[in-house]
Amino acid sequence: MKYLLDTQVLIFLGCGYQDRVSQRVLEIYQSPESKIFISQISYWEIAIKINIGKLHIPIGLRNVMMCTKQAGIEMIPVDNSHILCYQDLELHENHKDPFDRLIIAVSLYEKLKILSNDTQFDAYKQVTRIW
């Protein structure tokens, strides 16, 4: 099965905070049958939030990137197809976060389930969110 990590889950796993993810997500993440992906947009989101002071990553973004690669997590570059899928997403009044919406678009286009604790994703009925 193929899964896409939400940015927050990437941060938790990348920084060694496995206790902050659900048991189900941890089992999926550790399963040899699971293929785990991240969207390049997650790195951009982290960089922006670090720069504006909304996020502190103890090991730094560069190390998160290295640990992600070493863990065998494949990064999906932002592609025009993802952007077009993003444009076609319905806009929900309570969920306008552009990073989340692009992660949703990537998951839909690439046919990936999202590992996330963000219940706002549930507004998009075509998305499968696991927590």
LUMMI-454793 format. One line per 10 residues: number of its first residue (from 1); their letters; for each residue x, z, y of N, C-alpha, C, O. Coordinates in steps of 0.1 Angstrom, whole numbers, padded with zeros to 4 digits. Atoms other than C-alpha are relative to their C-alpha. Layout:
N
NUM> a> X/Z/Y/X/Z/Y/X/Z/Y/X/Z/Y  ...
END
This chain:
131
1> mkylldtqvl> 0008/0000/-0012/0000/0000/0000/0009/0000/0012/0020/0005/0012  -0008/0001/-0012/0012/-0007/0035/-0007/0008/0012/-0019/0007/0013  0005/-0009/-0011/0009/0017/0065/0008/-0002/0012/0020/-0005/0012  -0007/0000/-0013/0017/0018/0102/0000/0014/0005/-0011/0020/0006  -0001/-0013/-0006/0029/0050/0118/-0004/0000/0014/0000/-0009/0022  0003/-0002/-0014/0013/0061/0150/0012/0006/0006/0020/0012/-0001  -0012/-0005/-0007/0039/0070/0176/0002/0015/-0002/0013/0020/-0004  -0002/-0015/0002/0032/0108/0173/0005/0003/-0014/0013/0012/-0015  -0004/-0003/0014/0036/0107/0135/0015/-0005/-0001/0022/0002/-0008  -0014/0004/0000/0068/0087/0140/0009/0011/0006/0020/0014/0000
11> iflgcgyqdr> -0008/-0010/-0006/0081/0114/0163/0001/0012/-0009/0012/0018/-0011  -0001/-0011/0009/0072/0142/0139/0009/-0002/-0011/0017/0006/-0014  -0009/0002/0012/0088/0126/0109/0014/-0003/0004/0023/0001/-0003  -0014/0004/-0005/0118/0112/0129/0008/0012/0005/0020/0011/0004  -0007/-0012/-0006/0126/0146/0144/0000/0011/-0010/0004/0022/-0007  -0001/-0010/0011/0122/0165/0111/-0012/0011/0001/-0010/0022/-0004  0011/-0009/-0001/0088/0181/0119/-0011/-0004/-0010/-0023/-0006/-0006  0010/0004/0010/0071/0172/0086/-0011/0010/-0001/-0022/0006/-0006  0011/-0010/0001/0051/0205/0088/-0011/-0003/0010/-0022/0003/0010  0010/0003/-0010/0032/0189/0117/-0009/-0012/-0004/-0018/-0016/0003
21> vsqrvleiyq> 0009/0011/0005/0017/0160/0096/-0008/0006/-0012/-0004/0016/-0018  0008/-0005/0011/-0010/0164/0071/0007/-0002/-0014/0016/-0010/-0015  -0006/0001/0013/-0002/0168/0034/-0002/-0014/-0005/0006/-0020/-0012  0003/0013/0005/-0019/0135/0027/0010/-0010/0006/0015/-0019/-0001  -0009/0010/-0007/0002/0116/0053/0014/0002/-0006/0021/-0008/-0008  -0013/-0002/0006/0034/0133/0039/0001/-0006/-0014/0012/-0011/-0017  0000/0006/0013/0025/0123/0004/0001/-0015/0000/0009/-0022/-0007  0000/0014/-0002/0019/0087/0015/0014/-0004/0005/0020/-0014/-0001  -0014/0003/-0006/0052/0087/0035/0011/0001/-0010/0020/-0007/-0011  -0010/-0002/0010/0072/0100/0006/-0002/-0008/-0013/0007/-0008/-0021
31> speskifisq> 0003/0008/0012/0056/0078/-0021/0008/-0013/-0001/0009/-0020/0009  -0008/0013/0002/0078/0050/-0035/-0009/-0012/0000/-0004/-0023/0002  0009/0012/0000/0047/0028/-0037/-0005/-0004/0015/-0010/-0014/0017  0004/0003/-0014/0041/0030/0001/0011/-0008/0007/0023/-0005/0006  -0009/0008/-0009/0056/0005/0025/-0004/0004/0014/-0015/0002/0019  0003/-0006/-0013/0059/0022/0059/0006/-0009/0011/0017/-0014/0010  -0004/0008/-0011/0061/0002/0092/-0002/0008/0013/-0010/0018/0013  0003/-0005/-0014/0063/0011/0129/-0001/-0012/0009/0005/-0023/0006  0001/0011/-0010/0054/-0011/0158/0011/0003/0011/0014/0014/0014  -0010/-0001/-0011/0082/-0018/0184/-0006/0007/0012/0001/0013/0020
41> isyweiaiki> 0007/-0006/-0011/0056/-0006/0209/0002/0015/0000/0002/0022/0011  -0002/-0015/0000/0062/0030/0197/0013/0004/0007/0013/0014/0014  -0012/-0003/-0006/0098/0029/0208/-0001/-0001/0016/0004/0007/0023  0002/0002/-0014/0087/0016/0242/-0008/0012/0006/-0005/0017/0017  0009/-0011/-0004/0060/0043/0245/0009/0013/0001/0008/0020/0011  -0009/-0012/-0001/0086/0070/0237/0010/-0001/0012/0011/0009/0019  -0009/0002/-0011/0111/0056/0262/-0007/0003/0013/-0001/0010/0022  0008/-0002/-0013/0085/0056/0290/-0003/0014/0001/-0001/0020/0012  0004/-0014/-0001/0073/0091/0282/0012/0009/0002/0011/0019/0009  -0013/-0007/-0002/0109/0104/0281/0003/-0001/0015/0006/0008/0022
51> nigklhipig> -0004/0002/-0014/0116/0088/0315/-0009/0006/0010/-0004/0011/0021  0009/-0006/-0010/0085/0102/0332/-0001/0015/-0002/-0009/0022/0005  0000/-0015/0002/0091/0137/0318/-0012/0005/-0009/-0014/0017/-0009  0011/-0005/0009/0061/0138/0294/0004/0003/-0014/-0005/0007/-0022  -0005/-0001/0014/0082/0139/0263/0014/0003/0000/0022/-0002/0007  -0014/-0003/0003/0114/0155/0251/0002/-0001/-0015/-0004/0005/-0023  -0004/0002/0014/0130/0143/0219/0013/0007/-0002/0023/0002/0004  -0013/-0007/0002/0157/0168/0208/0011/-0009/-0005/0023/-0007/-0001  -0011/0008/0005/0176/0142/0189/0002/-0013/0008/0012/-0021/0005  -0001/0012/-0009/0171/0114/0215/-0006/-0012/-0007/-0007/-0013/-0020
61> lrnvmmctkq> 0007/0012/0005/0154/0080/0211/0009/-0008/-0009/0005/-0013/-0019  -0009/0007/0008/0185/0063/0198/0001/0005/-0014/0002/-0003/-0024  -0001/-0006/0013/0188/0087/0169/-0013/-0001/-0008/-0013/-0003/-0020  0013/0003/0006/0150/0083/0162/0001/-0014/-0006/-0004/-0016/-0017  0000/0014/0005/0156/0046/0159/0009/-0001/-0012/0006/-0008/-0022  -0009/0000/0011/0186/0051/0136/-0006/0006/-0012/-0005/0001/-0023  0006/-0007/0011/0168/0076/0114/-0012/-0008/-0006/-0014/-0008/-0018  0011/0008/0005/0138/0053/0112/0005/-0011/-0009/0000/-0014/-0020  -0006/0011/0008/0160/0024/0100/0005/0006/-0013/0003/0000/-0024  -0006/-0006/0012/0178/0047/0075/-0010/0004/-0010/-0008/0004/-0022
71> agiemipvdn> 0011/-0004/0009/0145/0059/0061/-0007/-0012/-0006/-0016/-0010/-0014  0006/0012/0006/0136/0023/0052/-0013/-0004/0007/-0020/-0012/0001  0013/0003/-0007/0108/0021/0078/0003/-0013/0007/0013/-0014/0015  -0002/0013/-0006/0105/-0015/0089/-0007/-0001/0014/-0019/0003/0015  0005/0002/-0013/0100/-0022/0126/-0007/-0014/0002/0000/-0024/-0001  0007/0012/-0002/0074/-0048/0135/0002/-0003/0015/-0004/0004/0024  -0001/0004/-0014/0084/-0066/0168/-0013/-0004/0006/-0022/-0009/-0001  0012/0005/-0006/0057/-0072/0193/0000/-0015/0001/0010/-0021/0004  0002/0014/0002/0044/-0107/0188/-0012/-0005/0009/-0021/0003/0011  0011/0006/-0008/0021/-0130/0208/-0013/0002/-0008/-0024/0004/-0001
81> shilcyqdle> 0012/-0002/0008/-0004/-0127/0179/-0006/0014/0002/-0018/0016/0002  0004/-0014/-0002/-0005/-0089/0184/-0007/0001/0014/-0017/0008/0016  0005/-0001/-0014/-0011/-0094/0222/-0014/-0007/0000/-0023/-0001/0007  0013/0006/0001/-0040/-0118/0215/-0010/0008/-0007/-0022/0009/-0003  0009/-0009/0007/-0055/-0094/0190/-0004/0012/0009/-0015/0016/0010  0002/-0010/-0010/-0051/-0067/0217/-0011/-0004/0010/-0020/0004/0013  0010/0005/-0010/-0070/-0088/0242/-0014/-0001/-0005/-0023/0001/0002  0014/0001/0006/-0099/-0093/0218/-0006/0013/-0004/-0017/0014/-0008  0005/-0013/0004/-0102/-0056/0210/-0011/0005/0010/-0010/0003/0022  0010/-0006/-0009/-0134/-0040/0223/0006/0012/0007/0014/0019/0002
91> lhenhkdpfd> -0005/-0011/-0008/-0128/-0016/0251/-0010/0012/0000/-0021/0010/0003  0008/-0012/0001/-0141/0019/0245/0002/0009/0012/0014/0011/0016  -0001/-0008/-0012/-0149/0040/0275/0010/0012/-0001/0017/0015/0009  -0008/-0011/0002/-0131/0070/0261/0014/-0003/-0006/0022/0007/-0008  -0014/0004/0006/-0100/0051/0248/0005/-0012/0006/0002/-0023/0002  -0006/0011/-0007/-0081/0030/0271/0016/0000/0000/0022/-0008/0007  -0015/-0001/0001/-0045/0040/0262/0006/-0013/-0005/0003/-0017/-0016  -0005/0013/0004/-0026/0007/0261/0009/0000/-0012/0009/-0009/-0020  -0009/-0001/0011/0000/0019/0236/-0008/0001/-0013/-0006/-0006/-0023  0009/-0002/0012/-0027/0031/0211/-0007/-0013/-0003/-0008/-0017/-0015
101> rliiavslye> 0007/0012/0002/-0046/-0001/0216/0009/-0011/-0006/0004/-0019/-0014  -0009/0010/0005/-0016/-0023/0209/0004/0004/-0015/0005/-0005/-0023  -0003/-0004/0013/-0008/-0002/0178/-0012/-0003/-0009/-0011/-0008/-0021  0012/0004/0007/-0044/-0008/0167/0000/-0015/-0003/-0003/-0019/-0014  -0001/0014/0002/-0040/-0045/0173/0010/-0004/-0010/0007/-0013/-0018  -0010/0003/0011/-0008/-0046/0152/-0006/0003/-0014/-0004/-0005/-0023  0005/-0003/0013/-0025/-0028/0124/-0011/-0009/-0005/-0011/-0013/-0017  0011/0010/0004/-0055/-0052/0124/0007/-0013/-0003/0003/-0019/-0014  -0006/0013/0002/-0034/-0083/0127/0009/0000/-0013/0008/-0010/-0021  -0009/-0001/0012/-0009/-0071/0100/-0007/0005/-0012/-0001/0006/-0023
111> klkilsndtq> 0008/-0006/0011/-0036/-0056/0078/0007/0013/-0005/0009/0014/-0017  -0006/-0013/0004/-0021/-0021/0078/-0009/0011/0003/-0017/0011/0013  0007/-0012/-0003/-0037/0013/0076/0009/0008/0009/0021/0008/0008  -0007/-0008/-0010/-0027/0037/0104/0001/0014/-0004/-0009/0020/-0008  -0002/-0014/0003/-0012/0071/0097/0000/0007/0014/0010/0005/0021  0001/-0006/-0013/-0024/0091/0127/-0010/0012/0000/-0020/0012/-0008  0010/-0011/-0002/-0042/0123/0137/-0009/-0002/0012/-0017/0006/0015  0008/0003/-0012/-0057/0106/0167/-0014/-0005/-0003/-0016/-0017/-0008  0014/0003/0003/-0095/0106/0162/-0006/-0011/0009/-0016/-0017/0005  0005/0011/-0009/-0099/0081/0191/0001/-0013/-0007/-0007/-0022/-0004
121> fdaykqvtri> -0001/0013/0007/-0088/0054/0167/-0012/-0003/-0008/-0015/-0015/-0011  0012/0001/0008/-0120/0060/0148/-0011/-0008/0007/-0021/-0013/0001  0009/0008/-0008/-0139/0042/0176/0000/-0014/-0005/-0009/-0022/-0003  -0002/0013/0004/-0125/0010/0162/-0004/-0001/-0015/0005/0002/-0024  0005/-0001/0014/-0146/0006/0130/0008/-0008/-0010/0008/-0005/-0022  -0007/0008/0009/-0124/-0021/0116/0014/0006/-0004/0021/0000/-0013  -0012/-0007/0002/-0094/0003/0116/-0001/0011/-0011/-0011/0018/-0011  -0001/-0011/0009/-0085/0025/0087/0011/0010/0004/0022/0007/0004  -0009/-0010/-0004/-0070/0057/0099/0001/0011/-0010/-0010/0015/-0016  -0002/-0010/0010/-0055/0082/0075/0007/0012/0006/0017/0011/0013
131> w> -0007/-0012/-0004/-0047/0118/0083/-0003/0011/-0011/0002/0022/-0010
END
